[in-house]
Amino acid sequence: MRAPLVLPTITLCLLATLAVQARATEPAPGELGPLLGICRLDRDVVGPGRRADYSPVYGLRFGTSQDHRVSYFFEGLYGRFDTSVDRKSSILETRAGLERNFRLGRSLSSWYLAGALGYADANMPSGMPAAQGDFGRPLVSTGIGIQGPSNRLGRFHAELREEWWLGNNGLSGFDVANTQLLVGFAFGLRGENARQPERRTKLFEKGKKSLVLEGVNFITDSAELTSESRSILDKVAESLQEWREVDVEVGGHTDSEAGSSYNEELSQHRAESVRDYLVSKGVASSRLSAKGYGETRPIATNKTPEGRAKNRRVELRKTN
C-alpha cells in the first residue's frame, strides 16, 4: 500500500502558509490538556494477514490559544495495537504544528485546519519477522477539528486526522497511513496573577459596566470602519488583552433617520465589524459578542444634528 505523495506535499504547503500568517499573530495564553481517541493503524504495521487495527490512544497537548487565527501546538500520543503474532505493539508519536482557526458563524465555537510534522517510534513485539522489527520514522499529518466555547477552566475540542509515516525504515519500506479521531480538553494557562502589577488602566470606570467608544465611526450607510476608528480600537484591543477576565458585548446604535428594520440591521453589521476588528488584533473571540440595537436606545434627542450624532455610537458593555 502506497500513500500518495501529493498529500504530504499539501501538508507542507499548509504549514508554510500558516507560518507566514503566524508572524503577525500576537502572543497568546497557553493551553494544556489530555487527549483521548481511536487510531486506525495501517495493516502493514499490524503484520501479514491482518486487517487494520482500531485501538485507543491517549496523550497530552500543549499549545497557544485557539482563539487566535493561528495557533501552535506540541503533542505526544501513545497507543498499543494488536499484531499478527497475538501480541501488542506500542507506538509513541510526537509532533509539532500549526492550526488555522475559523469562527463558526456568530457562535462562540470555531473550527480549524491543522498541519504538523513529527516522529513515530514503533516498538514491535518479539516473534515478528525481521522486517517487522522496531523502527522509527518521521511523520506528517493534516487534520480538521472543532472546538467549543471556553469557560473559566478551558474548552473541549475534537479532531479528525490523517497521518503518513515517511521514509523506509522497517516494514520492508512499506508506506504507512493512519487515521485518528481525537477528543480533548484544554485547560487555559493564563498567568493573570503574575501580570497583575503591570496591567494598564481598565476600560471601564469603577462601578460602571458600559462605555461609549468616542470617535469610533463608520463610512456613511455602511459597516466599514474609518481609519481613525481603527486607531482607537487598537488601544481598546490592547486594554482588553491586559484584562483577559473581562467579557464584553459590542453594541451598535443608530439614530432614527431611516426605517427601524434598516437601522437594526445596520447596527448589527457595525457591531460585528467592531467585534471582528478586535478579534483580528488578538482579543479572544469567546470574550466578545455583538448586538445591534438600531434606534431603540437613544441617549439624546433625534430632533437635532447633535443629538443624532450622539445616538450613532458603538458601546461596550461588560457581560460578566
C-alpha positions as CSV (number, residue, x, y, z in Angstrom):
1,M,0.0,0.0,0.0
2,R,1.5,3.4,-1.1
3,A,0.3,6.7,0.4
4,P,0.1,9.3,-2.3
5,L,3.0,11.8,-2.2
6,V,0.7,14.6,-3.0
7,L,-0.9,14.5,0.5
8,P,2.3,15.2,2.4
9,T,3.2,17.9,-0.1
10,I,-0.2,19.6,0.6
11,T,0.5,19.4,4.3
12,L,4.0,21.0,3.9
13,C,2.4,23.8,1.8
14,L,-0.2,24.3,4.5
15,L,2.5,24.6,7.2
16,A,4.4,27.1,5.2
17,T,1.3,29.3,4.6
18,L,0.4,29.2,8.3
19,A,3.9,30.1,9.3
20,V,3.8,33.3,7.3
21,Q,0.5,34.3,8.9
22,A,1.8,33.4,12.3
23,R,4.4,36.1,12.2
24,A,1.7,38.7,12.6
25,T,0.0,36.9,15.5
26,E,0.4,38.5,18.9
27,P,1.5,36.2,21.9
28,A,-1.4,34.2,23.3
29,P,-2.1,32.5,26.6
30,G,-1.2,28.8,26.6
31,E,-3.4,25.7,26.8
32,L,-2.6,22.3,28.2
33,G,-4.7,19.2,28.3
34,P,-5.2,15.5,27.8
35,L,-6.1,13.8,24.5
36,L,-8.1,10.5,24.1
37,G,-9.1,8.8,20.9
38,I,-9.1,5.9,18.5
39,C,-6.5,5.2,15.9
40,R,-6.9,3.1,12.8
41,L,-3.4,1.6,12.4
42,D,-2.3,0.7,8.9
43,R,-2.4,-3.1,8.3
44,D,1.3,-3.1,7.2
45,V,2.2,-2.2,10.8
46,V,-0.1,-4.8,12.3
47,G,1.5,-7.6,10.3
48,P,0.9,-10.0,7.4
49,G,-2.6,-11.4,7.0
50,R,-4.2,-8.9,9.4
51,R,-6.7,-6.1,8.8
52,A,-6.0,-2.6,10.0
53,D,-6.4,-2.4,13.8
54,Y,-8.6,0.1,15.7
55,S,-7.2,0.8,19.2
56,P,-7.4,3.6,21.8
57,V,-4.6,6.2,22.0
58,Y,-4.0,8.8,24.7
59,G,-1.7,11.7,25.1
60,L,-1.0,15.3,26.1
61,R,-1.2,18.5,24.1
62,F,0.3,21.9,24.8
63,G,-0.3,24.9,22.6
64,T,-1.2,28.6,22.3
65,S,-4.8,29.6,22.5
66,Q,-7.1,28.5,19.6
67,D,-8.9,31.9,20.0
68,H,-6.2,33.3,17.7
69,R,-6.3,33.0,13.9
70,V,-3.1,30.9,14.0
71,S,-2.0,28.8,17.0
72,Y,0.9,26.5,17.7
73,F,0.7,23.1,19.4
74,F,3.1,20.3,20.6
75,E,1.7,16.9,21.3
76,G,2.6,13.4,22.4
77,L,0.4,10.3,21.7
78,Y,0.8,6.7,22.9
79,G,-1.1,3.5,21.9
80,R,-0.9,-0.3,21.9
81,F,-2.1,-2.3,18.9
82,D,-2.7,-6.0,18.0
83,T,-0.3,-7.7,15.7
84,S,-0.1,-10.9,13.7
85,V,1.8,-12.7,16.5
86,D,-1.0,-12.2,19.0
87,R,1.0,-9.6,20.9
88,K,0.6,-5.9,21.1
89,S,3.0,-3.3,19.6
90,S,3.4,0.0,21.3
91,I,3.8,3.3,19.3
92,L,4.8,6.7,20.6
93,E,4.3,9.7,18.4
94,T,5.4,13.3,19.0
95,R,4.5,16.2,16.7
96,A,4.5,20.0,16.5
97,G,2.4,22.0,14.2
98,L,0.1,25.0,13.4
99,E,-3.6,25.4,13.3
100,R,-5.6,28.0,11.3
101,N,-8.8,28.8,13.2
102,F,-12.2,30.0,11.8
103,R,-15.2,31.1,13.7
104,L,-18.5,29.2,13.2
105,G,-20.9,31.9,12.1
106,R,-21.9,34.1,15.0
107,S,-21.4,31.4,17.6
108,L,-18.6,31.2,20.1
109,S,-17.5,27.9,18.7
110,S,-15.0,27.5,15.9
111,W,-13.4,25.0,13.6
112,Y,-9.8,24.7,12.4
113,L,-7.3,23.1,9.9
114,A,-4.1,21.6,11.3
115,G,-0.8,20.6,9.9
116,A,2.1,19.0,11.7
117,L,5.5,17.3,11.5
118,G,6.7,14.7,14.0
119,Y,8.2,11.4,14.7
120,A,6.8,7.9,15.2
121,D,8.7,5.3,17.3
122,A,7.3,1.8,16.8
123,N,8.2,-0.9,19.4
124,M,7.2,-4.2,17.7
125,P,6.8,-7.5,19.7
126,S,9.4,-10.3,19.6
127,G,8.4,-13.0,17.2
128,M,7.7,-10.7,14.3
129,P,9.7,-11.1,11.1
130,A,13.0,-9.3,10.9
131,A,11.5,-6.8,8.5
132,Q,8.8,-6.1,11.1
133,G,11.2,-5.2,14.0
134,D,11.4,-2.0,16.0
135,F,11.8,1.1,13.9
136,G,11.2,4.9,13.8
137,R,10.1,7.2,11.1
138,P,9.3,10.9,10.6
139,L,5.6,11.7,10.1
140,V,3.5,14.4,8.6
141,S,-0.2,14.9,9.4
142,T,-3.2,17.0,8.5
143,G,-6.5,17.4,10.4
144,I,-9.8,19.2,10.7
145,G,-11.4,19.9,14.0
146,I,-14.0,21.8,16.0
147,Q,-13.8,23.4,19.4
148,G,-16.5,24.6,21.8
149,P,-16.6,28.0,23.6
150,S,-14.2,28.4,26.5
151,N,-15.2,28.7,30.1
152,R,-13.0,29.7,33.1
153,L,-11.4,26.2,33.1
154,G,-10.9,25.7,29.4
155,R,-12.6,24.1,26.4
156,F,-13.4,20.8,24.7
157,H,-12.2,20.1,21.1
158,A,-12.3,17.2,18.6
159,E,-10.2,16.5,15.6
160,L,-10.2,14.0,12.7
161,R,-6.7,13.5,11.4
162,E,-4.8,11.6,8.7
163,E,-1.1,10.9,9.1
164,W,1.7,9.4,7.0
165,W,4.9,7.9,8.2
166,L,7.7,8.9,5.8
167,G,10.9,7.1,4.9
168,N,11.5,3.3,4.5
169,N,12.8,2.2,7.9
170,G,11.1,-1.1,9.0
171,L,8.2,-2.9,7.4
172,S,10.3,-3.6,4.3
173,G,9.9,0.0,3.3
174,F,6.1,-0.1,3.1
175,D,4.3,3.3,3.3
176,V,2.1,3.8,6.4
177,A,-1.1,5.8,6.5
178,N,-3.1,6.0,9.8
179,T,-6.4,7.7,10.7
180,Q,-7.1,9.2,14.2
181,L,-10.2,10.5,15.8
182,L,-9.3,12.5,18.9
183,V,-11.1,14.4,21.6
184,G,-9.5,16.5,24.4
185,F,-9.9,19.2,27.0
186,A,-7.6,22.2,27.0
187,F,-7.0,23.9,30.3
188,G,-6.2,27.6,30.0
189,L,-2.7,28.7,31.2
190,R,-3.4,32.4,31.8
191,G,-0.9,33.5,34.4
192,E,-3.0,36.6,35.3
193,N,-1.6,36.9,38.8
194,A,1.9,37.5,37.5
195,R,0.7,40.1,35.1
196,Q,-1.5,42.0,37.5
197,P,1.1,44.7,38.6
198,E,1.9,45.5,35.0
199,R,-1.6,45.9,33.7
200,R,-2.9,49.2,32.3
201,T,-5.9,51.3,33.3
202,K,-9.2,49.5,32.9
203,L,-11.5,50.4,30.1
204,F,-14.4,50.6,32.5
205,E,-14.5,53.0,35.3
206,K,-15.1,51.7,38.8
207,G,-18.8,50.9,39.3
208,K,-19.7,51.2,35.6
209,K,-20.4,48.4,33.2
210,S,-20.7,50.3,29.9
211,L,-18.5,52.6,27.8
212,V,-19.3,54.6,24.7
213,L,-16.4,54.3,22.2
214,E,-16.0,58.0,21.3
215,G,-14.5,58.5,17.9
216,V,-15.4,55.1,16.5
217,N,-17.3,55.9,13.3
218,F,-18.2,54.3,10.0
219,I,-18.5,55.2,6.4
220,T,-22.0,56.6,5.7
221,D,-24.6,53.8,5.4
222,S,-22.1,51.1,5.8
223,A,-20.2,49.0,8.4
224,E,-16.8,50.0,7.2
225,L,-14.7,51.5,9.9
226,T,-12.8,54.8,9.3
227,S,-9.0,54.8,9.7
228,E,-9.4,57.0,12.8
229,S,-11.7,54.4,14.3
230,R,-9.1,51.6,13.8
231,S,-6.5,53.6,15.7
232,I,-9.0,53.9,18.7
233,L,-9.9,50.2,18.5
234,D,-6.2,49.3,18.6
235,K,-6.0,50.8,22.0
236,V,-9.2,49.1,23.1
237,A,-7.8,45.8,22.0
238,E,-4.6,46.4,24.0
239,S,-6.6,47.1,27.1
240,L,-8.9,44.0,26.6
241,Q,-5.8,41.8,26.3
242,E,-4.5,43.2,29.6
243,W,-7.8,42.4,31.3
244,R,-8.5,39.0,29.9
245,E,-11.0,38.2,32.6
246,V,-13.4,40.8,31.2
247,D,-16.0,39.7,28.7
248,V,-17.9,42.4,26.7
249,E,-20.8,42.9,24.4
250,V,-20.2,45.2,21.4
251,G,-23.4,47.2,20.9
252,G,-24.3,49.0,17.8
253,H,-26.7,52.0,17.9
254,T,-28.1,54.4,15.2
255,D,-30.3,57.5,15.1
256,S,-33.9,57.4,13.8
257,E,-33.3,58.8,10.3
258,A,-34.1,55.6,8.4
259,G,-36.6,52.8,9.0
260,S,-36.4,50.8,12.2
261,S,-35.6,47.5,10.4
262,Y,-32.9,49.1,8.3
263,N,-31.4,50.7,11.4
264,E,-31.4,47.4,13.3
265,E,-29.7,45.6,10.5
266,L,-27.1,48.3,10.0
267,S,-26.3,48.5,13.7
268,Q,-25.8,44.7,13.8
269,H,-23.4,44.8,11.0
270,R,-21.5,47.6,12.6
271,A,-21.3,45.8,16.0
272,E,-20.0,42.7,14.2
273,S,-17.4,44.9,12.3
274,V,-16.0,46.2,15.6
275,R,-16.0,42.7,17.1
276,D,-14.2,41.2,14.1
277,Y,-11.6,44.0,14.2
278,L,-10.9,43.4,17.9
279,V,-10.5,39.7,17.2
280,S,-8.1,40.4,14.4
281,K,-6.0,42.3,17.0
282,G,-5.7,39.3,19.2
283,V,-8.8,39.6,21.5
284,A,-10.3,36.1,22.1
285,S,-13.5,35.7,20.1
286,S,-15.0,33.8,23.1
287,R,-14.9,37.0,25.1
288,L,-16.8,39.1,22.6
289,S,-20.4,39.2,21.4
290,A,-22.1,41.6,19.0
291,K,-25.6,43.1,19.2
292,G,-27.4,45.6,17.0
293,Y,-30.0,47.8,18.9
294,G,-30.8,50.1,16.0
295,E,-32.6,53.2,17.2
296,T,-34.2,51.6,20.3
297,R,-31.8,53.0,22.9
298,P,-31.2,56.7,22.2
299,I,-29.1,58.7,24.7
300,A,-30.1,62.1,23.2
301,T,-32.8,63.7,21.1
302,N,-33.1,62.7,17.5
303,K,-34.6,66.1,16.6
304,T,-31.2,67.8,16.3
305,P,-28.0,67.0,14.4
306,E,-26.0,67.0,17.6
307,G,-28.4,64.6,19.3
308,R,-28.4,62.2,16.3
309,A,-24.6,62.2,16.2
310,K,-24.6,61.1,19.9
311,N,-27.1,58.3,19.2
312,R,-24.9,56.9,16.3
313,R,-22.4,55.2,18.6
314,V,-20.7,51.9,19.5
315,E,-20.9,50.9,23.1
316,L,-19.1,48.3,25.1
317,R,-20.9,46.5,28.0
318,K,-19.4,44.1,30.5
319,T,-21.2,40.8,30.5
320,N,-19.5,39.2,33.5
